[in-house]
């Protein structure tokens, strides 16, 4: 077992820094082991980032780390395929980010329901509109979180979810609820790429 040291730059998101501190020892010592809990978290992150999770932790971490520090891993396609217009539920409590993403989605031909800043308002709207996919921030204003909303959308309507968040630990803990995650700060292109991957045939 190791207690690796993060070489992540000062001021970086504390969740990413924590993960780097936990797993970076694998970069120098691939034979090192991590706890079962840490291994499960790493596998959940790999799955939510659409990476091959059926690999040892020492092989998984470099690919996951590349995504976390916003470097393109080998598995990421260079071009984004065109997809049919979707009806997208947008739940983002950062008004500036919500406005920019709404503009990007609209320009790409998608129909937007929202944006909403609370899970309660978004769930009420979902009962009134057929939704193809939901883009959800995890930490929202109001009592319910994005993870709570994802659970409801999945169980009640079978709506696929993409998390939009910088809280990678919360995303990993709720990986079974989402098809993908886009890390904050994101661009409209990041989100459109995630939508395209979601639509790609298996």
Secondary structure, DSSP 8 states (H G I E B T S, - for coil): ---------TTS-HHHHHHHHHHTHHHH-TT----HHHHHHHHHHHHHTT---SS-HHHHHHHHHHHHTT---TTS-SS-------EEEEE-S-HHHHHHHHHHHHHTT-EEEEEESBHHHHHHHHTTS--SEEEE-SS-BSSS-HHHHHHHHHHHH--EEEEEES-HHHHHHTGGG-SEEEESS--HHHHHHHHHHHHS--
